[in-house]
Amino acid sequence: MKTCKKCLLREAAEEDTFSAVREKLDTIPTADKADETLYQSRLTACKTCDHLLSGVCMKCGCYVEFRAAWRRMKCPNVRERKW
């Protein structure tokens, strides 16, 4: 059975890892956190990216659900930024 790897952690069978990321999300200061609309928009864009593999951005090695939560972060794909 071939498994799709173009998904976010919360959609994959990576519950332990996603739980750890979710805990880290709670540590981001409110002033530094992207609002929910921006966050969801970024995640949607990440899901269309060829550099997404099992919730990890292969351009920078970050879990996209964590990177996208920081208000001032940018997509690490300098040539073709998704957000």
Secondary structure, DSSP 8 states (H G I E B T S, - for coil): ------S-GGGTT-HHHHHHHHHHHTTS-GGGB--HHHHHHHHHHHHT-TTEETTEETTT--BHHHHTTBTT---S-STT---
